[in-house]
Every structure is written in structure tokens, then in C-alpha cells.
Amino acid sequence: MPRTVARTALLSALLAAAPLASAAPAQAPLTTVAERSGFLKTGRYDEVLALCAAYAERYADAVRCIDFGVTPEGRPMKALVATRSGASSPAQAKAQGLPVTLIQGGIHSGEIDGKDAGFLALRQLLDGQAAKGALDKQVLVFVPVFNIDGHERFGRWNRPNQRGPEEMGWRTTAQNYNLNRDYLKADSAEMQAMLKLIEAWDPLVYVDLHVTDGAKFEHDVSIQVEPVHAGDAPLRQAGLALRDGVIARLAKQGSLPLSFYPSFVEADNPASGFEDGVPPPRFSHGYFFLRNRLGMLVETHSWKDYPTRVGITRNTIVDVLELVARDGAGWRRQADAADRRAEALAGETVALDYKTGDAVRTVDFRGYAYTRTPSDVSGALMTRYDETKPDVWKLPLKYDIQPARSVTAPRGGYLVPAAHAAWVGARLDRHGVSYRRLDHALSQAAVAAFRADKAAFAAQSVEGHQRATLDGEWKAETQDLAAGALFVPIAQPKARVVMSMLEPQAPDSLASWGEFNNAFERKEYMEDYVAEEVAREMLGRDPQLKAEFERKLREEPEFAKSPQARLEFFYRRHSAWDARYNLYPVLRTEHVPH
């Protein structure tokens, strides 16, 4: 189908779906500002509040309007729970073995397609105009806007790289958090509320609705799902089936869907091609596979107009719900089996991060004719696209995704010393991770400790954190732990969440986000004149130490010419040295403490 014909048909279908304005007052159309404007505008958050209540009233047998949190600026966070199964609570859904699908819009509130598409799709589902019977076999939890305070930072140019709507919200929250960097660290009030909603409903499928940035081309949507390349291996078949099933349906509906995010390897250079990958768990679809659930990232293309994008998003929502209605019961059983496998990860090799190798395949990518010429403004090469001239670009796609860092899961779990138990416990609670507090001290416990050979702190903050990169390894030690320490067992369904939080070299661990930086700051020193005296004393009574010192002077020129390095050689071997400096304050244990 030609692209212009497809867009026209899509817009016609959207407008035709809106009930007539002359409907009886008792059945006033539950339409959005977007529909009534021909998808040129989007409404403010008061519309979400009104529609949430109106849907619950109109479809009282199928819809509940619930609050699941409050934003920092005091706005209620709303979700619509929709099902024809009669299971209107998490307990009822679990008792009936129903899959739950959680679909959220507006995590980046300038990318607001999901809100308007979601209300449209839900009304059509409830009125029997789409996916008939889909709500009989699942529970839909629809969050129209996640970043609500950002949504109300309304303006015409909040998304300069996007066509429509006329005005839209802002990317970040009122506290300037990017919520799609916050899933694992969960700093924001909004994310903490969302995680409570997730923990309550335990969605099998989590769909995160976005709009891309980037170049101009014909492809109109990308669908990425994990687990496909990562996580529990058998569960990847369910993730692949969900991803490919949605892509196939969208293609039949006139879209040009992609299975990778269309961001060039080199910014603004189409010839550099693309790189597929697995996101870290700061992102939605990098987080849910750690919970043994299916996470989908939907990215409509920013340079398609708003009616087109809303239509494609609406189609995606309906397609997901149809697939979950058909296959969700089986996928749920697979997810439950993945939970049991996660409980048995002790001693197994677990990937913490992923990388894409240099192997490439050529893809036919639907772009436009373009030129790259020097700019008289910036002085850089500038790319100009001619949207009147479709062109097929033959581009490299890096596709070989492999683990970048793997570790062996401890056979027992992790021990968090009492000094850090309160705040680490609170972080674990946000994700529903199981742990217990030890009511007695452990003396000379056999553990593995991670001591950093090098700790590098980022020069610039990210999300309000000074990130840290730690070099080092786990080694066997004995440690005393005071009563009140936490034991976090590896034998639990969220074992991968535990490892992603507590392994110090995991990309979004507490340590990587700088939460333990204090442990890697040197706080005590030996004055040089004292060190001089200590060095002479140690040299006089320890021949082996003297031989080692003299060898370093001979063989290591940098050491030999550094007065501080020479004095620290002795200080580090003296009992005054801080044994906790560069010690990561979480331990691994091969045993379950009693």
C-alpha cells in the first residue's frame, strides 16, 4: 500500500471510529480532544481524570478507575483496569490464572501518542469494534500518562524533532528525572508508584509507548521486546513470538515496522547503519526480563504526522491485546516456569550486560534521497533529506548480541552489613525482592568480598548521581557482621533483579549509580614524616619487605621516582591502613546463614 494512501486510510478509520456528536446525552461520546480536533491537538491532564471516571461509569461492568500514586506536584496518578473476565483485582486475576497486560503512555510526555491511542483503542475494545473477546481472557491495566507533571509543562516546541500535536508535554518530570532511566534505580516518586502497581498486578506483558528522535525515513514504528536476546533462555521464545506477531500484524495493517531502534551508529550519518542491542535495566524493556516478564518498547517515528502515529499506536495496542488473549495463558505458564528456573540460578553463569559484536548483515532500509554537505552555520556536515524521493538504503546492521560481562551467581546470596541495611532494604522493597534481617552477629564469616583496584567517578552527574566504574574482583575473606545485617537469598524468582542491583560491576547496580561512592573515598592519612619513621622501622625488622621494596625500586621506574608511592608502599602494609578503603560494602556468601 503506498504510504500516502495508508496514512489517508488510517486517518479515515480513526475519525470514523469516533461516535457521532449528536449521540444522546446519556451516551455522550467518550472522545478525546485529539479525536475532536482531527488528531491535531492533545488534551491536558484534566481530560485524563474526566475520561478515567467516565469510562468507569459508562462501562461499570468492565472498567475501574484507580489511583496508584501522587506526583511531586500533587497530581493523582490514574490507571484504568479493564476486563470482561470479572477479575477486577490482582488477587482475582491471579486466582483465575489470567495474564495481565500493562500499557503505559506518556513516560516522556512530549511523546504522547499512547494516551490518545490508548483511550481510542479501549473504547473500541469495550464497544466490540476491535479485538472482540480480547478482554475476556486478560486484564488490561492502562496508564494514560506516566509522567504527569511533565505532561502539564505544555508547549508548542517541547519536541522540536517531531510533527504534531500542536502542543505537548515535556520529556522529564518536575524534578527533572527521565523516567525511562529510572526503572532499576527508582529514584522518582512516579517510578516508586509504578513499581507498586507492577508488584500488585504482576503484568505478564508491559508495553511502553514512545516516539523516536532521529532521521527522516519511511519506516513508521519499531517494536523491541526482551527477553529475545537476553534473560531466561526458554522464555525468549515467548518474547520472540510477541515481537514478531505484532510486527507481522502491523505490516498487514500498512505499516513499515522494524525490530530494532533506528538510531545511526554515527549521529546524523545514515551510511553508518544501525546496531541492535539489549538495553540495561534503567530502561523499561531492559528491566522486565529481569523479572521473567515480557517488556515491549514501541517507538513510532517522530516525523510521521500525529494522526498517523496515533493510528499506528492504536493498532499496536490492539495487536498486543489480541496476541495476549490468544497466547497469554501459555506465555504465563512459561513465565512461571522461568520464575522457578531463576530460583535455581545459584552457581550458574548470569549475564549482567550485553554488547554487539562487529558482525553485520545488510538491510534494505526505506529512506529518502539525501545529501551531506558542509554547513555554513555549524561548519559540520549537514544531512538534508528529500521526502519527495523515497529511496532504499542498503545499510549495515550489527546484530551479533553477546554477554559483555557475566558472573557466577552466589550459591547462598548477598550479605548487606547493618550499617547499610536500612537504605538498601528500602531499595530492595521497591522491587519486591525478598530478604531477611539477621538477628545475631556473624563472627569470621566465610564470604567473598569485592575490593576495587580502581574506582573512577564520572566527571558529570547523570540523573543526579555521580556514577562510578569499579575495577576489581571477588575474593574469599572472613568478615565480622553485626546483628541487623541483611541476607538477600539468590534462591528467589527475582534473582536477576538482585544481581543487577548488588553486583558492583552491573551497569545499573547501586554501586554503578554511585550509591556506595563513600566506600571508595580515602578518609584517613599518615603524615609523611610519620611514614618516613614507620618505613625505616619496617625495613629494619622485615627482610622480606625490604627485598620487595628494593625490587620495585629497580623494576618500576614510576614507583621509584614517586615519593608518595614509596611512602604509601609502607603505609598500606601497616596496621594503620584503613582495611575498609575500596571495600565494596556488600558481600557474597555461598551459604545460607542461620
C-alpha positions as CSV (number, residue, x, y, z in Angstrom):
1,M,0.0,0.0,0.0
2,P,1.5,3.4,-0.9
3,R,2.4,5.5,2.2
4,T,0.1,8.4,1.3
5,V,-2.8,6.0,0.8
6,A,-2.0,4.2,4.0
7,R,-2.0,7.4,6.0
8,T,-5.2,8.6,4.5
9,A,-6.9,5.3,5.2
10,L,-5.6,5.3,8.8
11,L,-6.9,8.8,9.5
12,S,-10.3,8.0,8.0
13,A,-10.5,4.9,10.1
14,L,-9.7,6.9,13.3
15,L,-12.2,9.6,12.6
16,A,-14.9,7.1,11.6
17,A,-14.4,5.4,14.9
18,A,-15.4,8.5,16.9
19,P,-19.1,8.4,17.9
20,L,-21.4,11.0,16.4
21,A,-21.6,14.2,18.3
22,S,-25.4,14.0,18.1
23,A,-25.5,10.9,20.3
24,A,-28.0,11.0,23.2
25,P,-26.7,12.9,26.3
26,A,-26.9,9.7,28.3
27,Q,-24.4,8.2,25.9
28,A,-22.2,11.3,25.2
29,P,-19.2,10.2,23.2
30,L,-16.1,9.4,25.3
31,T,-13.8,11.1,22.8
32,T,-10.6,12.9,23.4
33,V,-9.5,16.4,22.4
34,A,-7.3,14.6,19.9
35,E,-10.3,12.9,18.1
36,R,-12.4,16.0,18.1
37,S,-9.6,18.1,16.6
38,G,-8.9,15.6,13.8
39,F,-5.7,14.5,15.7
40,L,-4.1,17.9,15.6
41,K,-4.2,18.6,19.3
42,T,-3.9,16.6,22.5
43,G,-5.7,17.4,25.8
44,R,-4.4,18.3,29.2
45,Y,-4.3,16.0,32.2
46,D,-7.8,17.1,33.5
47,E,-9.1,15.3,30.4
48,V,-7.5,12.1,31.7
49,L,-9.1,12.5,35.1
50,A,-12.5,13.1,33.5
51,L,-12.2,10.2,31.0
52,C,-11.0,7.8,33.6
53,A,-14.1,8.4,35.7
54,A,-16.4,8.5,32.6
55,Y,-15.1,5.1,31.3
56,A,-15.6,3.6,34.8
57,E,-19.2,4.9,34.8
58,R,-20.1,4.0,31.2
59,Y,-18.6,0.5,31.4
60,A,-19.2,-0.2,35.0
61,D,-19.2,-4.0,34.3
62,A,-15.7,-3.9,32.8
63,V,-13.7,-0.8,33.9
64,R,-12.3,0.5,37.2
65,C,-10.6,3.9,37.5
66,I,-7.9,3.6,40.2
67,D,-5.2,5.9,41.8
68,F,-1.8,4.3,42.2
69,G,0.2,7.3,43.4
70,V,0.7,11.1,43.7
71,T,3.2,13.1,41.7
72,P,5.7,15.5,43.4
73,E,3.4,18.4,42.3
74,G,0.4,16.7,43.9
75,R,-1.4,15.3,40.9
76,P,-3.2,11.9,41.2
77,M,-1.7,9.1,39.1
78,K,-4.5,7.3,37.3
79,A,-4.9,3.9,35.7
80,L,-7.9,2.2,34.1
81,V,-8.3,-1.5,34.8
82,A,-10.4,-3.1,32.1
83,T,-11.5,-6.7,31.7
84,R,-14.7,-8.7,30.9
85,S,-13.4,-11.6,32.9
86,G,-14.8,-10.3,36.2
87,A,-11.3,-10.3,37.7
88,S,-11.1,-6.6,38.7
89,S,-8.4,-7.1,41.4
90,P,-4.9,-8.6,41.3
91,A,-6.0,-11.4,43.6
92,Q,-8.9,-12.3,41.3
93,A,-6.6,-12.2,38.2
94,K,-4.1,-14.5,39.9
95,A,-6.8,-16.8,41.1
96,Q,-8.2,-17.2,37.6
97,G,-4.7,-17.5,36.1
98,L,-5.4,-14.5,33.8
99,P,-2.5,-12.8,32.1
100,V,-2.2,-9.1,32.8
101,T,-1.2,-6.6,30.2
102,L,0.0,-3.2,31.4
103,I,0.2,-0.5,28.8
104,Q,1.5,3.0,29.6
105,G,1.6,6.2,27.7
106,G,3.5,9.4,28.4
107,I,6.6,8.3,30.2
108,H,8.1,11.0,28.0
109,S,5.1,13.3,27.9
110,G,6.1,15.1,24.7
111,E,5.7,11.7,23.1
112,I,2.0,11.5,23.9
113,D,0.6,9.2,21.2
114,G,0.0,6.4,23.7
115,K,-2.5,8.5,25.7
116,D,-4.8,9.3,22.8
117,A,-4.3,5.9,21.1
118,G,-5.0,4.1,24.3
119,F,-8.3,5.8,25.0
120,L,-9.4,5.2,21.5
121,A,-8.4,1.5,21.5
122,L,-10.0,0.9,24.9
123,R,-13.3,2.4,23.8
124,Q,-13.3,0.3,20.6
125,L,-12.5,-2.8,22.6
126,L,-15.3,-2.2,25.1
127,D,-17.8,-1.4,22.3
128,G,-16.9,-4.5,20.4
129,Q,-15.4,-2.6,17.5
130,A,-11.9,-4.2,17.9
131,A,-10.4,-7.4,19.2
132,K,-13.7,-8.9,20.1
133,G,-13.4,-11.1,23.2
134,A,-9.8,-10.0,24.0
135,L,-10.8,-8.6,27.4
136,D,-12.5,-11.8,28.3
137,K,-9.1,-13.5,28.6
138,Q,-6.9,-11.0,30.2
139,V,-6.8,-7.9,32.4
140,L,-5.7,-4.6,30.8
141,V,-4.1,-2.0,33.1
142,F,-3.9,1.2,31.1
143,V,-1.9,4.2,32.4
144,P,-2.7,7.1,30.0
145,V,0.1,9.3,31.3
146,F,3.0,8.2,33.5
147,N,5.0,11.5,33.6
148,I,2.1,13.7,34.7
149,D,3.9,16.7,35.9
150,G,5.9,16.8,32.7
151,H,2.7,16.4,30.8
152,E,1.5,19.7,32.3
153,R,4.6,21.5,31.2
154,F,2.7,22.2,28.0
155,G,4.2,24.0,25.0
156,R,4.4,24.2,21.2
157,W,8.1,23.4,20.8
158,N,8.7,20.8,23.5
159,R,9.5,18.3,20.8
160,P,11.3,20.2,18.0
161,N,12.2,16.9,16.2
162,Q,8.5,15.8,15.9
163,R,5.4,16.6,13.8
164,G,2.4,17.2,16.0
165,P,0.4,17.6,18.0
166,E,0.3,21.3,18.2
167,E,1.3,21.4,21.8
168,M,2.6,18.7,24.1
169,G,4.2,18.0,27.4
170,W,7.8,17.8,28.5
171,R,10.3,14.8,28.4
172,T,11.2,14.8,32.1
173,T,9.4,15.1,35.4
174,A,9.0,18.2,37.6
175,Q,12.2,17.0,39.4
176,N,13.9,16.6,36.0
177,Y,14.0,12.8,36.2
178,N,13.9,10.9,32.9
179,L,11.6,8.1,34.0
180,N,12.9,5.8,31.2
181,R,16.3,5.8,33.0
182,D,14.8,5.1,36.4
183,Y,13.3,1.5,36.4
184,L,16.0,-0.2,38.4
185,K,17.4,2.8,40.5
186,A,13.8,4.0,41.1
187,D,14.7,7.5,42.4
188,S,11.5,9.2,41.4
189,A,8.2,9.2,43.3
190,E,6.5,8.3,40.0
191,M,8.6,5.2,39.4
192,Q,8.2,4.1,43.0
193,A,4.4,4.3,42.5
194,M,4.7,2.5,39.2
195,L,6.7,-0.3,40.8
196,K,4.0,-0.8,43.4
197,L,1.4,-1.0,40.7
198,I,3.6,-3.6,38.9
199,E,4.2,-5.5,42.1
200,A,0.5,-5.7,42.8
201,W,-0.6,-6.7,39.3
202,D,2.5,-8.7,38.1
203,P,1.9,-7.9,34.4
204,L,3.0,-10.6,32.0
205,V,3.4,-8.0,29.3
206,Y,4.5,-4.4,29.9
207,V,4.1,-2.1,26.9
208,D,5.9,1.3,26.9
209,L,4.7,3.7,24.2
210,H,7.2,6.2,22.8
211,V,8.1,8.3,19.8
212,T,11.6,8.3,18.3
213,D,14.1,11.0,17.7
214,G,16.3,10.8,14.7
215,A,16.5,10.9,11.0
216,K,13.8,11.1,8.3
217,F,12.8,7.9,6.6
218,E,9.7,5.9,5.6
219,H,9.6,3.3,8.4
220,D,6.9,4.3,10.9
221,V,7.4,2.2,14.0
222,S,9.9,0.0,15.8
223,I,9.0,-2.9,18.1
224,Q,11.6,-4.2,20.5
225,V,10.9,-6.9,23.1
226,E,13.0,-8.6,25.7
227,P,13.6,-11.4,26.6
228,V,14.6,-12.1,23.0
229,H,18.3,-11.7,23.2
230,A,18.7,-11.8,27.0
231,G,17.3,-13.3,30.2
232,D,15.7,-16.7,30.7
233,A,16.5,-18.7,27.6
234,P,13.3,-20.7,27.2
235,L,11.2,-17.5,27.9
236,R,12.8,-15.8,24.9
237,Q,10.6,-17.9,22.6
238,A,7.5,-16.1,24.1
239,G,9.3,-12.7,23.7
240,L,10.1,-13.5,20.1
241,A,6.5,-14.6,19.4
242,L,5.2,-11.4,20.9
243,R,7.6,-9.2,18.9
244,D,7.2,-11.0,15.6
245,G,3.5,-11.4,16.0
246,V,3.0,-7.6,16.5
247,I,5.4,-6.8,13.6
248,A,3.5,-9.1,11.3
249,R,0.2,-7.7,12.1
250,L,1.4,-4.1,11.8
251,A,2.8,-4.9,8.4
252,K,-0.5,-6.2,7.2
253,Q,-2.1,-3.0,8.5
254,G,0.1,-0.9,6.2
255,S,3.0,-0.1,8.5
256,L,6.7,-0.5,7.8
257,P,7.8,-1.9,11.2
258,L,11.3,-2.5,12.4
259,S,12.6,-4.9,15.1
260,F,15.5,-2.6,16.1
261,Y,15.7,1.1,17.2
262,P,16.6,3.1,14.1
263,S,19.4,5.2,15.5
264,F,22.5,5.5,13.4
265,V,25.8,4.2,14.7
266,E,27.2,7.7,13.9
267,A,24.8,10.5,14.7
268,D,23.3,12.1,11.5
269,N,25.1,9.7,9.2
270,P,22.8,7.2,7.5
271,A,25.7,5.4,5.9
272,S,27.0,4.3,9.3
273,G,24.0,1.9,9.7
274,F,22.5,0.5,12.8
275,E,23.3,-1.5,15.9
276,D,20.9,-3.8,17.7
277,G,21.3,-4.5,21.3
278,V,20.0,-5.3,24.8
279,P,19.2,-2.2,27.0
280,P,20.4,-2.0,30.6
281,P,17.6,-2.2,33.2
282,R,17.3,1.6,33.6
283,F,15.0,1.2,30.6
284,S,11.6,-0.4,30.6
285,H,12.3,-3.3,28.2
286,G,15.7,-3.8,29.8
287,Y,14.1,-4.2,33.2
288,F,11.2,-6.6,32.8
289,F,13.1,-9.6,31.5
290,L,15.0,-9.5,34.9
291,R,11.6,-10.2,36.4
292,N,10.9,-13.0,33.9
293,R,8.2,-11.0,32.2
294,L,7.9,-9.6,28.7
295,G,8.8,-5.9,28.1
296,M,7.9,-4.1,24.8
297,L,9.2,-0.8,23.6
298,V,7.1,0.8,21.0
299,E,8.6,3.8,19.1
300,T,6.5,5.5,16.4
301,H,8.5,7.7,14.0
302,S,8.6,11.3,15.1
303,W,8.4,12.7,11.5
304,K,5.1,11.0,10.8
305,D,2.2,13.3,11.5
306,Y,0.2,12.9,14.7
307,P,-2.9,11.2,13.1
308,T,-0.6,8.6,11.6
309,R,1.3,8.0,14.8
310,V,-1.8,7.7,16.9
311,G,-3.3,5.3,14.4
312,I,-0.2,3.0,14.4
313,T,0.0,3.1,18.2
314,R,-3.7,2.2,18.4
315,N,-3.1,-0.7,16.1
316,T,-0.1,-1.8,18.2
317,I,-2.2,-1.8,21.4
318,V,-5.0,-3.8,19.7
319,D,-2.5,-6.3,18.2
320,V,-0.8,-6.8,21.6
321,L,-4.1,-7.5,23.3
322,E,-5.2,-9.9,20.6
323,L,-2.0,-11.9,20.9
324,V,-2.2,-11.9,24.7
325,A,-5.8,-13.1,24.5
326,R,-4.7,-15.9,22.2
327,D,-1.4,-16.9,23.6
328,G,-1.1,-15.3,27.0
329,A,-2.2,-18.2,29.1
330,G,0.7,-20.3,27.6
331,W,3.1,-17.4,28.0
332,R,2.1,-17.0,31.6
333,R,2.9,-20.7,32.2
334,Q,6.3,-20.1,30.6
335,A,6.9,-17.1,32.8
336,D,6.0,-19.1,35.9
337,A,8.5,-21.7,34.8
338,A,11.1,-19.0,34.3
339,D,10.5,-17.9,37.9
340,R,11.3,-21.4,39.1
341,R,14.4,-21.6,37.0
342,A,15.5,-18.2,38.5
343,E,15.1,-19.7,41.9
344,A,17.8,-22.2,40.9
345,L,20.4,-19.9,39.5
346,A,22.8,-20.5,42.3
347,G,26.2,-21.4,40.9
348,E,25.1,-20.6,37.3
349,T,26.7,-18.1,35.0
350,V,24.5,-15.0,34.6
351,A,25.0,-12.1,32.1
352,L,25.0,-8.7,33.7
353,D,25.4,-6.7,30.5
354,Y,25.4,-7.2,26.7
355,K,27.4,-6.0,23.8
356,T,27.0,-6.2,20.0
357,G,29.9,-7.6,18.0
358,D,31.2,-6.3,14.7
359,A,29.4,-8.9,12.5
360,V,27.0,-7.2,10.2
361,R,24.2,-8.1,7.8
362,T,22.9,-5.7,5.1
363,V,19.3,-4.5,5.5
364,D,17.1,-2.8,2.9
365,F,16.1,0.3,4.8
366,R,13.3,2.5,3.4
367,G,14.7,6.0,3.5
368,Y,14.7,9.1,1.3
369,A,17.3,10.6,-1.0
370,Y,19.7,12.8,1.0
371,T,22.8,14.8,0.7
372,R,25.6,15.5,3.2
373,T,27.2,18.9,2.7
374,P,29.2,21.3,4.9
375,S,27.0,23.7,6.8
376,D,27.8,27.4,6.7
377,V,26.2,27.7,10.2
378,S,27.9,24.9,12.2
379,G,30.8,24.1,9.9
380,A,29.9,20.4,10.2
381,L,28.5,18.1,7.6
382,M,24.7,18.6,7.4
383,T,22.3,16.0,6.2
384,R,19.3,17.1,4.1
385,Y,16.5,14.7,3.3
386,D,14.2,14.9,0.3
387,E,10.9,13.4,1.5
388,T,9.5,13.5,-2.1
389,K,12.1,10.9,-3.2
390,P,11.8,7.6,-1.4
391,D,15.0,5.5,-1.6
392,V,16.1,2.1,-0.4
393,W,19.3,2.4,1.6
394,K,21.4,-0.8,1.8
395,L,22.9,-0.4,5.3
396,P,24.9,-2.5,7.7
397,L,23.2,-3.7,10.8
398,K,25.3,-5.0,13.7
399,Y,23.3,-7.9,15.1
400,D,25.6,-10.3,17.0
401,I,24.5,-9.6,20.6
402,Q,26.5,-11.4,23.3
403,P,27.0,-11.1,27.0
404,A,29.6,-8.3,27.8
405,R,30.1,-9.2,31.5
406,S,28.9,-12.4,33.2
407,V,29.4,-13.6,36.8
408,T,28.6,-16.8,38.7
409,A,25.6,-16.4,40.9
410,P,26.5,-17.0,44.6
411,R,25.2,-20.2,46.0
412,G,23.8,-18.5,49.1
413,G,23.2,-14.9,48.3
414,Y,24.4,-11.5,49.4
415,L,25.0,-10.0,52.8
416,V,24.4,-6.3,53.4
417,P,26.1,-5.1,56.6
418,A,23.9,-3.5,59.2
419,A,25.3,0.0,58.5
420,H,23.7,-0.1,55.1
421,A,20.8,-2.4,55.8
422,A,18.1,0.3,56.2
423,W,18.6,2.1,52.9
424,V,19.5,-0.9,50.8
425,G,16.5,-2.8,52.3
426,A,14.3,0.1,51.2
427,R,15.6,-0.2,47.6
428,L,15.0,-3.9,47.5
429,D,11.5,-3.3,48.8
430,R,10.7,-1.2,45.8
431,H,11.2,-4.2,43.5
432,G,9.6,-6.8,45.8
433,V,12.9,-8.5,46.4
434,S,12.9,-11.0,49.3
435,Y,15.4,-10.7,52.1
436,R,15.6,-11.2,55.9
437,R,17.3,-9.3,58.7
438,L,19.8,-11.3,60.8
439,D,19.0,-11.0,64.5
440,H,22.5,-12.1,65.5
441,A,26.1,-11.2,64.7
442,L,28.3,-13.3,62.4
443,S,31.8,-13.8,63.5
444,Q,34.6,-14.5,61.0
445,A,32.0,-15.5,58.4
446,A,33.5,-17.1,55.2
447,V,32.4,-14.7,52.5
448,A,33.6,-13.2,49.2
449,A,34.5,-9.5,49.2
450,F,35.0,-7.2,46.3
451,R,37.9,-4.8,46.7
452,A,38.3,-2.2,44.0
453,D,41.7,-1.9,42.4
454,K,40.5,1.2,40.8
455,A,37.4,3.4,41.3
456,A,36.7,6.0,38.7
457,F,34.0,8.6,39.3
458,A,32.2,10.3,36.4
459,A,33.1,13.9,35.8
460,Q,29.5,14.9,35.2
461,S,26.3,13.8,37.1
462,V,23.7,11.7,35.5
463,E,20.2,11.7,36.8
464,G,21.5,13.5,39.9
465,H,24.2,10.7,40.5
466,Q,27.9,10.7,40.2
467,R,28.3,7.3,38.5
468,A,31.2,5.0,39.4
469,T,33.2,2.4,37.5
470,L,34.9,-0.2,39.6
471,D,37.7,-2.5,38.6
472,G,38.3,-5.4,40.9
473,E,37.2,-8.9,41.7
474,W,35.5,-11.1,44.3
475,K,38.0,-12.9,46.6
476,A,37.5,-15.2,49.6
477,E,37.8,-13.5,53.0
478,T,36.4,-13.7,56.5
479,Q,34.4,-10.8,57.8
480,D,32.6,-10.0,61.1
481,L,29.0,-8.7,60.6
482,A,27.0,-7.1,63.3
483,A,23.4,-8.1,64.1
484,G,20.9,-6.4,61.8
485,A,22.7,-7.3,58.5
486,L,20.5,-8.3,55.6
487,F,20.7,-11.7,53.9
488,V,19.4,-11.5,50.3
489,P,18.9,-15.0,49.0
490,I,19.7,-15.9,45.4
491,A,17.0,-18.5,45.5
492,Q,14.1,-16.3,44.5
493,P,12.2,-15.5,41.3
494,K,13.8,-12.1,41.2
495,A,17.4,-13.4,41.3
496,R,18.4,-11.4,38.2
497,V,17.0,-8.3,39.8
498,V,19.1,-9.0,42.9
499,M,22.2,-9.5,40.9
500,S,21.6,-6.4,38.7
501,M,21.3,-4.3,41.9
502,L,24.0,-5.8,44.0
503,E,26.8,-6.9,41.7
504,P,29.1,-3.9,41.8
505,Q,30.0,-4.0,38.1
506,A,26.5,-4.4,36.7
507,P,25.6,-1.4,34.6
508,D,22.7,-0.1,36.7
509,S,23.7,-1.5,40.1
510,L,23.6,0.6,43.3
511,A,27.4,0.8,43.1
512,S,27.4,1.9,39.4
513,W,24.9,4.7,40.2
514,G,27.3,6.0,42.9
515,E,25.3,4.9,45.9
516,F,28.4,3.5,47.6
517,N,30.9,6.1,46.5
518,N,31.7,6.9,50.1
519,A,33.4,3.5,50.4
520,F,35.9,4.4,47.7
521,E,36.9,7.8,49.1
522,R,40.0,7.8,51.2
523,K,39.4,9.4,54.6
524,E,42.5,8.7,56.7
525,Y,46.2,9.5,56.0
526,M,49.6,9.1,57.5
527,E,51.7,12.2,57.6
528,D,54.9,12.0,55.5
529,Y,57.2,12.5,58.5
530,V,55.4,9.6,60.3
531,A,55.5,7.4,57.3
532,E,59.3,8.0,57.0
533,E,59.8,6.7,60.5
534,V,57.4,3.8,60.0
535,A,59.2,2.8,56.8
536,R,62.6,2.7,58.5
537,E,61.2,0.6,61.3
538,M,59.5,-1.8,58.9
539,L,62.7,-2.1,56.7
540,G,64.8,-2.8,59.8
541,R,62.7,-5.7,61.1
542,D,61.3,-7.4,57.9
543,P,64.0,-8.6,55.4
544,Q,61.3,-9.9,53.0
545,L,59.6,-6.5,52.9
546,K,62.9,-4.8,52.3
547,A,63.7,-7.1,49.4
548,E,60.3,-6.4,47.8
549,F,60.8,-2.6,48.2
550,E,64.2,-2.8,46.6
551,R,62.9,-4.9,43.7
552,K,60.2,-2.3,43.0
553,L,62.8,0.5,43.0
554,R,64.8,-1.5,40.4
555,E,62.0,-2.6,38.2
556,E,59.3,0.1,38.3
557,P,60.6,3.5,37.3
558,E,57.3,5.3,38.0
559,F,57.3,3.9,41.5
560,A,60.9,4.8,42.1
561,K,60.5,8.4,41.2
562,S,57.3,9.0,43.2
563,P,57.9,9.9,46.9
564,Q,54.2,9.4,47.7
565,A,54.1,5.9,46.1
566,R,57.2,4.9,48.0
567,L,55.8,6.0,51.3
568,E,52.4,4.5,50.6
569,F,54.1,1.2,50.0
570,F,54.8,1.0,53.7
571,Y,51.6,2.7,54.9
572,R,49.4,0.1,53.0
573,R,51.3,-2.7,54.8
574,H,51.0,-1.1,58.3
575,S,48.2,-1.8,60.7
576,A,47.1,1.9,60.5
577,W,46.0,1.3,56.9
578,D,42.1,1.5,56.5
579,A,41.2,-2.1,55.6
580,R,37.7,-0.9,54.5
581,Y,39.1,1.6,51.9
582,N,37.9,0.4,48.5
583,L,35.9,-2.4,50.1
584,Y,32.5,-2.7,48.4
585,P,30.1,-2.9,51.4
586,V,28.1,-5.9,50.2
587,L,29.4,-9.4,50.5
588,R,28.6,-12.7,48.7
589,T,28.1,-15.9,50.6
590,E,28.0,-19.5,49.4
591,H,25.9,-20.5,52.4
592,V,22.5,-19.6,53.8
593,P,23.1,-18.1,57.3
594,H,21.1,-19.4,60.2
